[in-house]
């Protein structure tokens, strides 16, 4: 499993129905983790198991600081949670400079939970389910 870690100049953007929103400033924790199902392809006579990668999967759980402006976390994710349309998460692990890696992840918001008690910073936990295949490229 390859896990993409958050760098110092990383960015997270969400493609909504009206454009692309840079949600980096509200991003508190979480990162996209990618894996493949394991398919056992062991044959008769093999001395050990043989495995091949199967379908791609992703772990997409993020926490954002609460803000309710038009392009802020609450409005963006509540709008996506109420629909079933696949949207792209765009992750830049290093920067948006030419030659830097970019990961585009088609996903659907499957959980949306405000969190934080009295006196705590209000946050929003957002879970996504992969809906397709992530693309790894460079800017």
C-alpha positions in Angstrom: 0.0 0.0 0.0 1.3 3.4 -0.9 0.4 6.2 1.5 0.8 9.7 0.3 1.8 12.0 3.2 1.0 15.6 3.7 4.0 17.9 2.9 4.6 21.5 4.1 3.2 23.0 0.8 0.6 20.4 0.1 -2.9 21.3 -1.0 -6.3 19.6 -1.1 -8.9 20.8 -3.5 -12.5 19.6 -4.1 -14.3 19.8 -7.5 -17.9 20.8 -6.8 -20.7 21.3 -9.3 -19.8 25.0 -9.6 -16.0 24.9 -9.7 -12.9 23.9 -7.8 -12.5 24.9 -4.1 -9.2 24.9 -2.3 -10.0 23.5 1.1 -6.4 23.4 2.4 -6.8 26.2 5.0 -9.5 24.2 6.8 -7.8 20.8 6.5 -6.8 19.7 10.0 -6.0 16.0 9.6 -6.3 13.0 7.3 -4.7 12.0 4.0 -5.6 9.8 1.1 -4.3 6.2 1.5 -4.4 3.9 -1.6 -4.3 0.2 -1.8 -5.3 -2.7 -4.0 -7.3 -5.8 -3.1 -5.1 -8.9 -3.0 -6.1 -11.7 -5.4 -4.6 -15.1 -4.7 -3.4 -16.6 -8.0 -1.6 -19.6 -6.5 -1.5 -22.6 -8.9 -1.3 -26.3 -8.2 2.4 -27.2 -7.6 3.4 -23.7 -6.3 5.5 -23.8 -3.2 4.0 -20.6 -1.8 1.2 -18.2 -2.3 1.2 -15.9 -5.3 -0.7 -12.7 -5.2 -1.6 -10.1 -7.8 -3.2 -6.6 -7.2 -6.9 -6.5 -7.8 -9.2 -3.6 -7.6 -8.0 -0.2 -6.4 -9.3 1.1 -3.1 -8.7 4.2 -1.0 -9.0 5.3 2.6 -10.4 8.9 2.5 -11.2 10.2 6.0 -10.5 13.8 6.7 -11.1 16.3 9.5 -11.6 20.0 8.7 -12.0 23.1 10.9 -15.6 24.4 10.8 -16.4 27.5 8.7 -19.7 28.2 7.0 -18.9 30.6 4.2 -19.9 29.8 0.6 -16.5 28.1 -0.2 -15.8 26.9 3.3 -15.8 23.3 4.7 -19.4 23.2 6.0 -21.1 24.5 2.8 -18.8 22.5 0.4 -19.2 19.2 2.2 -22.9 19.5 3.2 -23.6 20.2 -0.5 -21.7 17.1 -1.5 -23.1 14.9 1.2 -26.7 15.5 0.1 -26.0 14.2 -3.4 -24.7 11.0 -4.8 -22.6 12.6 -7.6 -19.0 11.5 -7.9 -16.6 14.5 -7.4 -12.9 14.7 -7.6 -10.6 15.3 -4.7 -7.3 16.7 -6.0 -4.3 16.2 -3.8 -1.0 17.9 -4.2 1.4 16.2 -1.7 4.3 18.6 -2.2 3.2 21.8 -4.1 1.4 22.9 -7.2 4.6 23.7 -9.0 5.3 22.2 -12.4 6.7 18.7 -12.1 5.2 18.1 -8.6 3.0 15.0 -8.1 -0.8 15.3 -8.2 -3.3 12.7 -7.2 -6.9 12.9 -8.6 -9.4 10.8 -6.7 -13.0 10.3 -7.9 -15.1 9.8 -4.8 -18.5 10.3 -3.1 -19.0 11.8 0.3 -20.4 9.0 2.5 -20.2 10.5 6.0 -20.4 14.0 7.4 -20.2 14.6 11.1 -19.7 17.8 13.0 -17.5 17.3 16.1 -16.3 19.2 19.1 -17.7 19.9 22.5 -18.3 23.1 24.5 -15.1 25.2 24.4 -13.5 23.0 21.7 -12.8 24.0 18.2 -15.6 22.9 16.0 -14.5 20.4 13.4 -16.2 18.4 10.6 -15.2 14.7 10.0 -15.8 13.8 6.3 -15.6 10.3 4.9 -15.4 9.5 1.2 -15.8 6.3 -0.8 -13.7 5.7 -3.9 -15.8 5.7 -7.0 -13.5 4.8 -9.8 -9.7 4.7 -10.1 -7.3 7.3 -8.6 -4.9 8.9 -11.1 -1.3 9.6 -10.2 0.5 12.2 -12.4 2.6 15.3 -12.3 1.5 19.0 -12.5 
